[in-house]
């Protein structure tokens, strides 16, 4: 009989214990309560959207739906070698391999034909187009996105001066349009009563034309001019800081939803092979780091919704999309490896023989987990253990351990593992997207082997002893886990620590009505409250607590037998908790199909032994409502019936409208939805003072003929 009680165990099975035992770590993350390769979000290659589309792409814009607008130029037939004879084109791309749809410069598409277009921009309802007719006067047009009707045309800047050449247009989610000129950035506020009058947003004191403009979600403006990035804080005209770019020639800038800044790289070599070029990410130290998931030159950079980054190559012939994903980071040697070095595990006894190790976790296919250990009676310092020669570390679990499956790794400590202190080192190897995860580590000591229970002749020859001990360890591991489970059977009865597969079984012992579709957390919650719920079973209070545990929302419960009871003070005795529902006055009737019915019966039912449960909350789906119904059926008294309803968030006379619960009164306002309501202080006004072809236009009122 094996005496398991003689074996001691050091369990490291929480994130806190992993940190407590950690002597050193490299390229591993402990933030999720386990050991796994360090990771971060980065942009990876997704697909090439366009390559040689038949025209040169000059500018790109994207709306909130992810639809792309492309500004292109093409040579007119017979003018291929003549400068200044390009034709401007605007296309819309809706994704999913759809064809490019012309959005401008087609018959009947625009009421006003733009000249040579220099930049485009787009927001939720408007397409902005900057153009010039003669190269000296510049304009900005606003067209509706739906049918390209002209909203307005702007040719004057602040103080009535002519607009300068427009190099870029950006829109933010606050209703601001930013216009990049040669020496400044203008802004137009769509909420301003002076709309679309522009104002100076910031100025750039840099020789030559700026290359690009970007605006992040907080309203910060980024201007790429020369080899420098100018950053302007929201609402301020002065520069917050300047970042110099030294190692590459910049072209294009983008800021994503996570406030990460990217700058593209122009090709200055003229070499057809542009694999040495890439885009660069701004780090917290104001230095730029290459993002090699894209290789090639860059003309324009654009950040889109759903974590995408669009790169237009320098020739304007290829548009590539990158997608933001969480990837594992490389170690200093370029591999996807991480190392965990432990502090010493102290057995409190010199010359102890270490027995066995067990690691639990997720060991996905394509990854490797290695375990090394060092044993000594002498306690080494941190510097000494880190400087220990690699050859002195013994192998506990090798790279070939994948045959043990994807949930655990175990092995015996061999090679005379004697000593008071044991240090171990775990090396995890993966790929860019895959990483093993170590959730718990168990070290067992002293050595108790099945070979000790065999006749002495089996231990006389060292090599035979070693082979037999390894062979017996297979059965020892199986039997040990069975014995360990029996010894720690008490954890199966604990709602907080029981394995997930035991929760349904434990709930059946307590007659807790859990269902297979419930989350693990919700099952544990009901099992934990089983005793208190039993004390209140069949009562309004118990039912209310059960529903609140399941939905997170306290219900309103109305019992019909209380309808005719007198009020206590100035409050009715109709429902539980602090909220109270007042019944309609006695005798109130409504007509339904020509017949008069009591309003109380319509709202709550005519049965005396009935009750109503009202729930409110946007997160309660029809599926959740069905599960609540099953909880009610399980817990209500057998002679009662229940009416379960969702309280809708609107005011509805003679229906379930309860002021302060699902209805609030506000000031008169104009509300657009399924129906439109005009309040007392609401005035309808047409703010678009421009003629719209095939739309309502009033000469001398909102349309001026010139």
KOLRO-578447 format. One record per residue (C-alpha): x negated, y, z. Coordinates in Angstrom, 1 decimal. Layout:
N
[[X; Y; Z]]
...
This chain:
706
[[0.0; 0.0; 0.0]]
[[-1.4; 3.4; -1.0]]
[[-1.3; 6.0; 1.6]]
[[-0.5; 9.2; -0.2]]
[[-0.5; 11.1; 3.1]]
[[-4.3; 10.9; 3.2]]
[[-4.6; 13.0; 0.1]]
[[-4.7; 16.8; 0.4]]
[[-3.7; 19.1; -2.4]]
[[-4.4; 22.7; -3.3]]
[[-1.5; 24.0; -5.4]]
[[-1.9; 27.1; -7.5]]
[[1.5; 27.5; -9.0]]
[[2.5; 31.2; -9.0]]
[[1.2; 34.3; -10.6]]
[[0.1; 35.7; -7.2]]
[[-1.9; 32.6; -6.4]]
[[-3.6; 32.6; -9.8]]
[[-4.7; 36.2; -9.1]]
[[-5.8; 35.3; -5.6]]
[[-8.0; 32.4; -6.8]]
[[-9.4; 34.3; -9.8]]
[[-13.1; 35.1; -9.7]]
[[-13.2; 36.3; -13.3]]
[[-11.1; 36.3; -16.4]]
[[-11.8; 37.0; -20.1]]
[[-9.1; 37.5; -22.8]]
[[-6.3; 36.0; -20.7]]
[[-3.1; 37.5; -19.4]]
[[-1.5; 36.8; -16.0]]
[[1.4; 39.2; -16.4]]
[[4.0; 36.5; -17.0]]
[[3.2; 34.5; -13.9]]
[[1.0; 32.0; -15.9]]
[[-2.2; 31.9; -17.8]]
[[-2.1; 32.5; -21.5]]
[[-4.1; 34.3; -24.2]]
[[-4.0; 38.1; -24.0]]
[[-1.7; 39.5; -26.6]]
[[-0.6; 42.9; -28.0]]
[[1.7; 44.1; -30.7]]
[[0.2; 44.8; -34.1]]
[[1.3; 45.1; -37.7]]
[[0.9; 42.1; -39.9]]
[[1.3; 41.8; -43.7]]
[[4.9; 41.0; -44.7]]
[[5.2; 41.4; -48.5]]
[[4.4; 43.6; -51.5]]
[[7.7; 45.4; -52.4]]
[[6.5; 46.9; -55.7]]
[[3.5; 46.5; -57.9]]
[[3.3; 48.4; -61.2]]
[[7.0; 49.4; -61.2]]
[[6.6; 51.3; -64.5]]
[[6.0; 54.7; -63.0]]
[[3.6; 56.3; -60.5]]
[[5.0; 56.7; -56.9]]
[[4.2; 60.1; -55.5]]
[[6.2; 60.2; -52.3]]
[[8.4; 57.9; -50.2]]
[[11.1; 58.5; -47.6]]
[[13.2; 56.2; -45.5]]
[[16.6; 56.6; -43.8]]
[[17.9; 55.1; -40.5]]
[[19.3; 52.1; -42.4]]
[[15.8; 51.2; -43.8]]
[[16.7; 52.3; -47.3]]
[[13.7; 53.6; -49.2]]
[[13.7; 56.6; -51.5]]
[[10.8; 56.8; -54.0]]
[[9.6; 59.8; -55.8]]
[[7.9; 58.8; -59.1]]
[[6.5; 60.4; -62.2]]
[[6.2; 59.0; -65.7]]
[[4.9; 60.4; -68.9]]
[[7.3; 61.4; -71.6]]
[[7.0; 59.4; -74.9]]
[[4.4; 60.8; -77.1]]
[[2.8; 63.0; -74.4]]
[[0.7; 60.5; -72.6]]
[[-2.5; 62.6; -73.0]]
[[-1.0; 66.0; -72.3]]
[[-1.2; 67.4; -68.8]]
[[1.9; 68.8; -67.1]]
[[4.3; 66.7; -69.2]]
[[5.4; 64.3; -66.4]]
[[9.0; 63.6; -65.7]]
[[10.1; 63.4; -62.0]]
[[12.2; 60.4; -60.9]]
[[13.9; 59.5; -57.7]]
[[14.9; 55.9; -57.0]]
[[16.7; 54.3; -54.1]]
[[15.8; 50.8; -52.8]]
[[18.1; 49.0; -50.5]]
[[15.9; 45.9; -49.9]]
[[16.5; 42.2; -50.2]]
[[14.8; 42.1; -53.6]]
[[17.4; 44.5; -55.0]]
[[16.6; 46.5; -58.1]]
[[15.6; 50.1; -58.0]]
[[18.6; 52.3; -58.3]]
[[18.1; 55.8; -59.9]]
[[19.2; 58.5; -57.5]]
[[18.4; 61.5; -59.5]]
[[17.5; 63.1; -62.9]]
[[20.2; 61.0; -64.6]]
[[23.3; 62.5; -66.4]]
[[26.0; 63.5; -63.9]]
[[23.9; 62.5; -60.9]]
[[22.9; 65.9; -59.8]]
[[24.9; 69.1; -60.3]]
[[21.5; 70.9; -60.4]]
[[18.6; 69.4; -62.3]]
[[15.4; 69.8; -60.3]]
[[12.1; 70.9; -61.8]]
[[8.9; 69.1; -61.1]]
[[9.4; 67.5; -57.7]]
[[6.6; 67.6; -55.1]]
[[8.2; 66.0; -52.0]]
[[11.3; 64.3; -50.8]]
[[12.8; 63.6; -47.3]]
[[16.0; 62.1; -46.0]]
[[18.1; 62.0; -42.8]]
[[21.4; 60.4; -41.9]]
[[23.5; 62.2; -44.5]]
[[21.2; 64.4; -46.7]]
[[18.5; 63.9; -49.3]]
[[16.0; 66.8; -49.4]]
[[14.1; 67.5; -52.7]]
[[11.3; 70.1; -53.0]]
[[10.5; 71.3; -56.6]]
[[9.1; 74.0; -58.7]]
[[10.2; 75.3; -62.2]]
[[7.1; 77.2; -63.2]]
[[4.4; 76.3; -60.7]]
[[4.6; 79.6; -58.8]]
[[8.1; 79.7; -57.3]]
[[9.2; 76.9; -55.0]]
[[12.6; 75.6; -53.8]]
[[14.1; 73.1; -51.4]]
[[17.4; 71.5; -52.3]]
[[19.8; 69.5; -50.0]]
[[22.0; 66.9; -51.6]]
[[24.6; 64.7; -50.0]]
[[23.4; 61.1; -49.8]]
[[26.7; 59.6; -50.7]]
[[27.3; 61.3; -54.1]]
[[24.3; 63.7; -54.5]]
[[26.5; 66.9; -54.4]]
[[24.5; 70.0; -53.7]]
[[24.7; 71.3; -50.1]]
[[22.4; 74.3; -50.4]]
[[19.2; 75.5; -52.1]]
[[16.5; 77.4; -50.2]]
[[13.8; 79.6; -51.9]]
[[13.0; 82.0; -49.1]]
[[11.1; 81.3; -45.9]]
[[10.8; 83.3; -42.7]]
[[11.1; 87.1; -43.0]]
[[12.6; 86.7; -46.5]]
[[9.3; 85.8; -48.1]]
[[9.1; 83.2; -50.9]]
[[8.5; 79.6; -50.0]]
[[5.0; 78.3; -50.7]]
[[4.2; 75.0; -52.3]]
[[5.9; 72.2; -50.3]]
[[3.6; 69.2; -49.7]]
[[5.8; 67.1; -47.5]]
[[9.2; 66.8; -45.8]]
[[10.0; 65.0; -42.5]]
[[13.3; 64.7; -40.5]]
[[13.8; 63.7; -36.9]]
[[16.8; 62.3; -35.1]]
[[17.6; 65.6; -33.4]]
[[18.7; 67.3; -36.6]]
[[15.5; 69.0; -37.5]]
[[13.9; 69.2; -40.9]]
[[10.1; 69.9; -41.1]]
[[8.5; 71.3; -44.2]]
[[4.8; 71.1; -44.8]]
[[3.3; 74.1; -46.7]]
[[-0.3; 74.9; -47.5]]
[[-1.0; 76.8; -44.2]]
[[2.0; 76.1; -42.0]]
[[4.9; 73.9; -41.1]]
[[8.5; 75.3; -41.2]]
[[11.4; 73.9; -39.4]]
[[15.2; 74.0; -40.0]]
[[17.6; 73.2; -37.2]]
[[20.9; 71.7; -38.5]]
[[22.6; 72.7; -35.3]]
[[21.6; 76.3; -35.5]]
[[24.3; 78.9; -36.5]]
[[21.6; 80.3; -38.9]]
[[21.3; 76.9; -40.7]]
[[19.6; 76.5; -43.2]]
[[17.4; 79.5; -42.4]]
[[13.8; 78.2; -41.7]]
[[11.5; 79.2; -38.9]]
[[7.7; 78.8; -38.4]]
[[7.1; 75.6; -36.5]]
[[3.2; 75.7; -36.4]]
[[0.3; 76.9; -38.4]]
[[-2.8; 75.1; -39.7]]
[[-6.1; 76.9; -39.9]]
[[-8.0; 74.5; -42.2]]
[[-9.5; 75.2; -45.6]]
[[-7.8; 73.4; -48.5]]
[[-4.4; 71.8; -48.6]]
[[-3.1; 69.6; -45.7]]
[[-2.7; 66.0; -46.7]]
[[0.2; 64.8; -44.7]]
[[2.8; 65.6; -42.0]]
[[4.4; 63.2; -39.5]]
[[6.9; 63.8; -36.6]]
[[7.4; 61.2; -33.8]]
[[10.6; 60.5; -31.9]]
[[9.7; 63.0; -29.2]]
[[9.3; 65.8; -31.7]]
[[5.5; 65.9; -31.7]]
[[4.1; 67.0; -35.1]]
[[1.0; 65.5; -36.6]]
[[-0.7; 67.3; -39.5]]
[[-3.5; 65.6; -41.4]]
[[-5.8; 68.3; -42.8]]
[[-9.3; 67.6; -44.1]]
[[-10.9; 65.1; -41.8]]
[[-8.9; 66.1; -38.8]]
[[-5.6; 65.4; -37.2]]
[[-3.8; 68.3; -35.5]]
[[-1.2; 67.4; -32.8]]
[[1.5; 69.9; -31.8]]
[[3.7; 69.4; -28.8]]
[[7.5; 69.7; -29.3]]
[[8.7; 73.3; -29.3]]
[[5.2; 74.7; -29.3]]
[[3.4; 76.4; -32.1]]
[[-0.1; 76.0; -30.6]]
[[-2.3; 73.0; -31.2]]
[[-2.2; 70.5; -28.3]]
[[-5.4; 68.7; -29.4]]
[[-7.5; 68.0; -32.5]]
[[-8.9; 64.6; -33.4]]
[[-11.9; 64.4; -35.8]]
[[-12.2; 61.5; -38.2]]
[[-15.8; 60.6; -39.0]]
[[-16.1; 57.1; -40.4]]
[[-13.6; 57.1; -43.3]]
[[-11.9; 59.5; -45.6]]
[[-8.3; 59.8; -44.3]]
[[-5.1; 59.8; -46.5]]
[[-1.6; 59.4; -45.1]]
[[-0.4; 59.4; -41.5]]
[[2.5; 57.7; -39.7]]
[[3.9; 57.5; -36.1]]
[[6.0; 54.5; -35.2]]
[[8.8; 54.2; -32.6]]
[[6.3; 53.2; -30.0]]
[[4.3; 56.5; -30.5]]
[[1.4; 54.6; -32.1]]
[[-0.5; 56.7; -34.7]]
[[-1.9; 55.3; -38.0]]
[[-4.0; 56.9; -40.6]]
[[-4.7; 55.5; -44.1]]
[[-8.0; 55.4; -45.9]]
[[-8.7; 56.9; -49.3]]
[[-11.0; 55.2; -51.7]]
[[-14.0; 57.4; -52.5]]
[[-16.1; 54.8; -54.3]]
[[-14.0; 54.4; -57.4]]
[[-14.5; 50.6; -57.1]]
[[-11.7; 48.4; -58.4]]
[[-12.2; 46.1; -55.4]]
[[-10.7; 48.1; -52.5]]
[[-10.9; 45.3; -49.8]]
[[-13.3; 47.4; -47.8]]
[[-10.5; 50.0; -47.2]]
[[-7.7; 49.6; -44.7]]
[[-5.5; 51.7; -42.4]]
[[-6.7; 52.7; -38.9]]
[[-4.9; 52.9; -35.5]]
[[-5.5; 55.7; -33.1]]
[[-6.7; 54.3; -29.7]]
[[-6.3; 55.8; -26.3]]
[[-9.9; 57.1; -26.5]]
[[-9.0; 59.2; -29.6]]
[[-11.0; 56.8; -31.8]]
[[-9.7; 55.1; -34.8]]
[[-9.8; 51.3; -35.1]]
[[-9.3; 49.4; -38.4]]
[[-6.1; 47.3; -38.9]]
[[-7.4; 44.6; -41.2]]
[[-4.0; 43.0; -41.8]]
[[-3.9; 45.4; -44.8]]
[[-6.8; 45.8; -47.2]]
[[-6.7; 48.5; -49.8]]
[[-6.7; 52.2; -50.2]]
[[-3.8; 54.4; -49.0]]
[[-2.0; 57.4; -50.5]]
[[1.1; 57.5; -48.2]]
[[2.0; 55.9; -44.9]]
[[5.6; 55.6; -43.7]]
[[7.0; 54.2; -40.5]]
[[10.5; 52.6; -40.8]]
[[13.1; 51.1; -38.5]]
[[12.9; 47.5; -37.3]]
[[9.1; 47.8; -36.7]]
[[7.9; 48.2; -40.2]]
[[5.1; 50.2; -41.7]]
[[5.0; 50.9; -45.4]]
[[1.7; 51.6; -47.3]]
[[1.5; 53.1; -50.7]]
[[-1.9; 52.5; -52.4]]
[[-3.9; 55.4; -53.7]]
[[-2.9; 54.9; -57.4]]
[[0.8; 55.0; -56.5]]
[[1.3; 51.6; -58.1]]
[[1.8; 49.2; -55.2]]
[[4.0; 49.5; -52.1]]
[[3.3; 47.1; -49.2]]
[[5.3; 46.5; -46.0]]
[[3.8; 45.4; -42.7]]
[[5.9; 44.2; -39.8]]
[[5.2; 44.6; -36.1]]
[[4.7; 41.4; -34.2]]
[[3.1; 40.2; -31.0]]
[[-0.2; 38.5; -31.7]]
[[-2.9; 37.0; -29.6]]
[[-6.1; 39.0; -29.2]]
[[-9.6; 37.8; -30.2]]
[[-12.4; 37.4; -27.7]]
[[-15.7; 39.2; -28.0]]
[[-17.0; 36.4; -30.2]]
[[-14.1; 36.8; -32.6]]
[[-12.3; 33.5; -31.6]]
[[-8.9; 33.2; -30.0]]
[[-10.2; 31.9; -26.7]]
[[-9.8; 32.9; -23.1]]
[[-11.5; 31.8; -19.9]]
[[-10.3; 31.7; -16.3]]
[[-13.0; 31.3; -13.6]]
[[-11.8; 30.4; -10.1]]
[[-13.0; 31.2; -6.7]]
[[-14.2; 28.2; -4.7]]
[[-11.6; 25.7; -3.4]]
[[-12.7; 24.9; 0.1]]
[[-12.1; 21.3; 1.4]]
[[-13.5; 22.3; 4.9]]
[[-15.7; 19.2; 4.9]]
[[-19.2; 18.6; 3.4]]
[[-19.7; 15.7; 1.1]]
[[-16.0; 15.4; 0.2]]
[[-15.3; 13.4; -2.9]]
[[-12.8; 15.3; -5.1]]
[[-10.1; 13.0; -6.5]]
[[-7.8; 14.3; -9.2]]
[[-6.5; 17.4; -11.1]]
[[-3.1; 18.1; -12.6]]
[[-2.2; 21.0; -14.8]]
[[1.4; 21.8; -15.8]]
[[2.4; 24.2; -18.6]]
[[3.3; 24.5; -22.2]]
[[0.6; 23.1; -24.5]]
[[2.0; 23.6; -28.0]]
[[0.6; 21.8; -31.0]]
[[-2.3; 23.6; -32.6]]
[[-3.8; 24.8; -29.2]]
[[-6.4; 23.4; -26.9]]
[[-6.9; 23.4; -23.1]]
[[-10.2; 22.6; -21.5]]
[[-11.1; 22.2; -17.8]]
[[-14.6; 22.4; -16.4]]
[[-15.7; 22.1; -12.8]]
[[-18.7; 22.5; -10.5]]
[[-19.0; 21.0; -7.0]]
[[-21.5; 21.9; -4.3]]
[[-21.9; 21.9; -0.5]]
[[-23.4; 25.3; -0.8]]
[[-21.2; 28.3; -1.4]]
[[-22.4; 30.3; -4.3]]
[[-21.9; 34.1; -4.7]]
[[-19.8; 35.6; -7.5]]
[[-22.9; 36.5; -9.4]]
[[-24.4; 33.1; -9.0]]
[[-21.3; 31.2; -10.2]]
[[-20.9; 33.5; -13.2]]
[[-24.6; 33.0; -14.1]]
[[-24.5; 29.2; -13.7]]
[[-26.0; 27.3; -16.6]]
[[-23.2; 25.9; -18.9]]
[[-24.9; 22.5; -18.8]]
[[-24.1; 22.2; -15.0]]
[[-20.4; 22.5; -15.5]]
[[-18.8; 19.0; -15.7]]
[[-15.9; 18.3; -18.1]]
[[-12.6; 17.5; -16.5]]
[[-10.3; 17.9; -19.4]]
[[-11.7; 18.0; -22.9]]
[[-10.4; 19.2; -26.3]]
[[-9.0; 15.8; -27.1]]
[[-6.4; 16.0; -24.2]]
[[-3.6; 16.8; -26.7]]
[[-2.7; 13.1; -26.6]]
[[-1.2; 13.7; -23.1]]
[[1.7; 15.7; -24.6]]
[[2.9; 19.3; -24.4]]
[[3.8; 19.6; -20.7]]
[[0.9; 18.4; -18.6]]
[[-2.8; 17.6; -18.4]]
[[-4.3; 15.4; -15.7]]
[[-7.7; 13.7; -15.1]]
[[-9.9; 12.2; -12.4]]
[[-13.0; 13.9; -11.1]]
[[-15.8; 11.5; -12.0]]
[[-19.6; 11.8; -12.1]]
[[-19.9; 11.8; -8.3]]
[[-17.9; 15.0; -7.7]]
[[-19.1; 15.4; -4.1]]
[[-19.3; 18.6; -2.2]]
[[-17.3; 20.9; 0.1]]
[[-16.6; 23.6; -2.6]]
[[-15.2; 23.2; -6.0]]
[[-15.1; 25.9; -8.7]]
[[-13.2; 25.3; -11.9]]
[[-13.1; 27.0; -15.3]]
[[-10.1; 26.8; -17.7]]
[[-10.7; 27.6; -21.4]]
[[-7.6; 28.2; -23.5]]
[[-7.9; 28.2; -27.3]]
[[-5.1; 29.1; -29.8]]
[[-4.4; 31.0; -32.9]]
[[-3.2; 34.5; -33.8]]
[[0.4; 33.4; -33.0]]
[[0.0; 30.3; -30.8]]
[[-1.3; 30.1; -27.2]]
[[-1.2; 27.4; -24.5]]
[[0.3; 28.5; -21.2]]
[[-0.9; 27.1; -17.8]]
[[1.8; 27.4; -15.1]]
[[0.4; 25.5; -12.2]]
[[-2.9; 23.8; -11.2]]
[[-3.2; 21.1; -8.5]]
[[-6.5; 19.8; -7.1]]
[[-6.3; 16.6; -5.0]]
[[-8.9; 15.4; -2.5]]
[[-10.4; 13.3; -1.0]]
[[-10.9; 10.4; -3.4]]
[[-8.4; 7.6; -3.0]]
[[-8.6; 5.1; -5.9]]
[[-6.8; 1.9; -6.6]]
[[-10.2; 0.2; -7.0]]
[[-10.7; 0.5; -3.2]]
[[-7.9; -2.0; -2.7]]
[[-9.5; -4.6; -4.9]]
[[-12.1; -7.2; -3.8]]
[[-15.6; -5.8; -3.4]]
[[-16.9; -7.7; -6.4]]
[[-15.0; -5.3; -8.7]]
[[-17.2; -2.4; -7.3]]
[[-20.6; -4.0; -7.4]]
[[-21.6; -3.2; -11.0]]
[[-21.6; 0.6; -11.6]]
[[-20.6; 0.6; -15.2]]
[[-17.8; -1.9; -14.7]]
[[-16.6; -0.1; -11.7]]
[[-16.4; 3.2; -13.7]]
[[-14.5; 1.5; -16.5]]
[[-12.0; -0.2; -14.2]]
[[-11.4; 2.9; -12.2]]
[[-10.6; 4.9; -15.3]]
[[-8.2; 2.1; -16.5]]
[[-6.5; 2.0; -13.1]]
[[-6.1; 5.8; -13.1]]
[[-3.5; 5.4; -15.8]]
[[-1.2; 3.5; -13.5]]
[[-2.3; 5.6; -10.6]]
[[-1.1; 8.8; -12.3]]
[[2.3; 7.3; -13.1]]
[[2.9; 5.9; -9.6]]
[[1.5; 9.0; -7.9]]
[[4.1; 11.3; -9.6]]
[[6.8; 8.9; -8.5]]
[[5.5; 9.0; -4.9]]
[[5.0; 12.7; -5.0]]
[[8.6; 13.3; -6.2]]
[[9.9; 11.1; -3.3]]
[[7.7; 12.9; -0.8]]
[[9.0; 16.3; -1.9]]
[[12.6; 15.3; -2.6]]
[[13.8; 18.1; -0.4]]
[[13.1; 20.7; -3.2]]
[[15.8; 19.0; -5.3]]
[[18.4; 20.2; -2.8]]
[[17.2; 23.8; -2.8]]
[[19.1; 26.1; -5.2]]
[[16.1; 28.3; -5.7]]
[[13.5; 25.6; -6.3]]
[[15.4; 22.7; -7.8]]
[[14.2; 21.8; -11.3]]
[[16.7; 23.1; -14.0]]
[[17.7; 19.6; -15.0]]
[[18.9; 18.9; -11.4]]
[[21.2; 22.0; -11.2]]
[[24.3; 20.4; -12.7]]
[[23.8; 17.4; -10.5]]
[[23.4; 19.5; -7.4]]
[[26.5; 21.6; -8.4]]
[[28.6; 18.4; -8.7]]
[[27.6; 17.5; -5.1]]
[[29.0; 20.8; -3.9]]
[[31.9; 20.8; -6.4]]
[[30.7; 24.1; -7.8]]
[[32.4; 24.7; -11.2]]
[[29.4; 25.4; -13.3]]
[[29.4; 24.8; -17.1]]
[[26.7; 23.6; -19.5]]
[[26.7; 26.9; -21.3]]
[[25.8; 28.9; -18.2]]
[[22.3; 30.3; -17.8]]
[[19.9; 28.8; -15.2]]
[[20.0; 32.0; -13.1]]
[[23.8; 32.0; -13.0]]
[[24.0; 28.3; -11.9]]
[[21.5; 28.9; -9.1]]
[[23.6; 31.9; -8.0]]
[[26.8; 30.0; -7.7]]
[[25.1; 27.1; -5.9]]
[[23.5; 29.5; -3.5]]
[[26.9; 31.0; -2.6]]
[[28.8; 27.7; -2.6]]
[[29.3; 27.6; 1.2]]
[[30.6; 31.2; 1.5]]
[[32.9; 30.7; -1.5]]
[[34.3; 27.5; 0.1]]
[[35.4; 29.5; 3.2]]
[[37.4; 31.9; 1.0]]
[[38.6; 29.4; -1.6]]
[[42.2; 30.0; -2.7]]
[[42.1; 33.6; -1.4]]
[[42.1; 36.9; -3.3]]
[[38.7; 37.8; -1.8]]
[[37.1; 34.5; -2.8]]
[[38.4; 34.7; -6.3]]
[[37.2; 38.3; -6.6]]
[[33.7; 37.3; -5.4]]
[[33.5; 34.4; -7.8]]
[[34.4; 36.6; -10.8]]
[[32.0; 39.3; -9.7]]
[[29.2; 36.7; -9.4]]
[[29.9; 35.5; -12.9]]
[[30.4; 38.8; -14.7]]
[[28.6; 41.3; -12.6]]
[[31.9; 43.4; -12.6]]
[[34.2; 43.6; -9.6]]
[[37.8; 42.7; -10.8]]
[[41.0; 44.3; -9.9]]
[[43.5; 41.7; -8.6]]
[[47.2; 42.5; -8.2]]
[[49.6; 40.2; -6.4]]
[[53.2; 40.4; -7.5]]
[[54.7; 39.6; -4.0]]
[[53.3; 43.0; -2.9]]
[[55.4; 45.0; -5.3]]
[[58.3; 45.5; -2.9]]
[[56.1; 45.9; 0.2]]
[[56.0; 49.4; 1.8]]
[[52.8; 51.5; 1.5]]
[[50.3; 51.6; 4.4]]
[[49.8; 55.3; 4.9]]
[[49.5; 56.9; 1.5]]
[[48.1; 53.8; -0.3]]
[[49.9; 50.8; -1.8]]
[[48.9; 47.2; -0.8]]
[[48.5; 46.1; -4.4]]
[[44.9; 45.2; -4.9]]
[[41.6; 44.4; -3.1]]
[[38.7; 46.7; -2.5]]
[[38.6; 50.4; -2.5]]
[[40.4; 50.7; -5.8]]
[[44.2; 50.7; -5.7]]
[[46.8; 50.4; -8.5]]
[[50.1; 52.2; -7.9]]
[[53.1; 50.3; -9.3]]
[[55.7; 52.2; -11.4]]
[[58.7; 53.6; -9.5]]
[[61.4; 51.0; -8.8]]
[[63.9; 50.8; -11.6]]
[[61.6; 52.2; -14.3]]
[[62.7; 50.6; -17.6]]
[[61.5; 50.7; -21.2]]
[[63.2; 49.6; -24.4]]
[[61.7; 46.6; -26.2]]
[[63.5; 45.4; -29.4]]
[[66.5; 47.4; -28.3]]
[[66.7; 45.8; -24.9]]
[[65.9; 47.5; -21.6]]
[[63.2; 45.8; -19.5]]
[[61.7; 46.6; -16.1]]
[[58.3; 48.1; -16.7]]
[[56.9; 46.2; -13.7]]
[[57.9; 42.9; -15.3]]
[[56.3; 43.8; -18.6]]
[[53.0; 44.9; -16.9]]
[[52.6; 42.2; -14.3]]
[[55.2; 39.5; -15.0]]
[[58.5; 38.6; -13.3]]
[[57.3; 35.6; -11.3]]
[[57.0; 36.2; -7.6]]
[[54.1; 33.9; -7.0]]
[[51.9; 35.3; -9.8]]
[[49.0; 37.6; -9.8]]
[[47.0; 39.6; -12.4]]
[[43.3; 39.9; -12.8]]
[[42.0; 43.0; -14.6]]
[[38.4; 43.3; -15.9]]
[[36.6; 46.2; -17.6]]
[[33.2; 46.4; -19.1]]
[[31.7; 46.5; -22.6]]
[[29.6; 43.4; -22.0]]
[[32.6; 41.1; -21.4]]
[[33.1; 39.1; -24.6]]
[[36.1; 36.8; -25.5]]
[[33.9; 33.8; -24.6]]
[[33.1; 35.2; -21.2]]
[[36.8; 36.0; -20.7]]
[[37.7; 32.3; -21.4]]
[[35.1; 31.2; -18.8]]
[[36.6; 33.6; -16.3]]
[[40.0; 32.0; -17.0]]
[[38.6; 28.6; -16.2]]
[[37.1; 29.9; -12.9]]
[[40.5; 31.2; -11.9]]
[[42.2; 27.9; -12.8]]
[[39.7; 26.1; -10.6]]
[[40.1; 28.4; -7.5]]
[[43.7; 29.7; -7.5]]
[[46.4; 28.0; -5.4]]
[[48.3; 25.4; -7.3]]
[[51.7; 27.0; -7.0]]
[[50.6; 30.3; -8.5]]
[[50.0; 31.5; -12.1]]
[[47.6; 34.1; -13.3]]
[[47.7; 36.9; -15.9]]
[[44.1; 37.8; -17.0]]
[[43.7; 41.1; -18.9]]
[[40.9; 43.4; -20.2]]
[[41.4; 47.0; -19.3]]
[[40.8; 49.1; -22.5]]
[[39.0; 52.4; -22.1]]
[[41.8; 54.7; -23.3]]
[[45.0; 56.4; -22.2]]
[[48.1; 54.5; -23.1]]
[[51.5; 55.4; -21.6]]
[[53.6; 52.6; -20.2]]
[[50.7; 50.2; -20.4]]
[[47.7; 49.4; -18.2]]
[[46.4; 52.9; -17.8]]
[[44.8; 53.7; -14.4]]
[[43.3; 57.1; -13.8]]
[[39.8; 56.9; -12.5]]
[[39.5; 53.2; -13.3]]
[[39.7; 52.9; -17.1]]
[[40.9; 56.4; -17.9]]
[[39.5; 59.8; -17.4]]
[[40.8; 63.2; -18.3]]
[[38.5; 65.6; -20.2]]
[[38.8; 69.0; -21.7]]
[[40.5; 69.3; -25.1]]
[[38.0; 68.2; -27.8]]
[[37.9; 67.1; -31.4]]
[[37.6; 63.3; -31.5]]
[[36.9; 61.3; -34.7]]
[[37.5; 57.6; -34.6]]
[[40.3; 55.4; -35.7]]
[[42.5; 58.5; -35.3]]
[[41.7; 62.2; -35.1]]
[[42.9; 64.5; -32.3]]
[[42.7; 68.2; -32.5]]
[[42.6; 69.9; -29.1]]
[[43.9; 73.4; -28.3]]
[[40.5; 75.1; -28.6]]
[[39.4; 73.3; -31.8]]
[[39.0; 75.1; -35.1]]
[[38.3; 73.4; -38.4]]
[[35.5; 75.1; -40.3]]
[[33.7; 74.3; -43.5]]
[[30.0; 75.0; -42.8]]
[[28.7; 74.0; -46.2]]
[[28.8; 77.3; -48.1]]
[[27.9; 75.9; -51.5]]
[[29.8; 74.8; -54.6]]
[[30.3; 71.1; -54.8]]
[[31.2; 69.6; -58.2]]
[[34.5; 67.7; -58.2]]
[[35.0; 68.8; -54.6]]
[[36.9; 71.6; -52.9]]
[[35.1; 74.9; -53.9]]
[[36.5; 78.4; -53.1]]
[[35.0; 81.3; -55.1]]
[[33.9; 84.2; -52.9]]
[[34.7; 82.1; -49.7]]
[[32.3; 79.3; -49.7]]
[[31.0; 79.5; -53.3]]
[[29.1; 82.3; -54.9]]
[[28.7; 82.5; -58.7]]
[[25.4; 83.9; -59.9]]
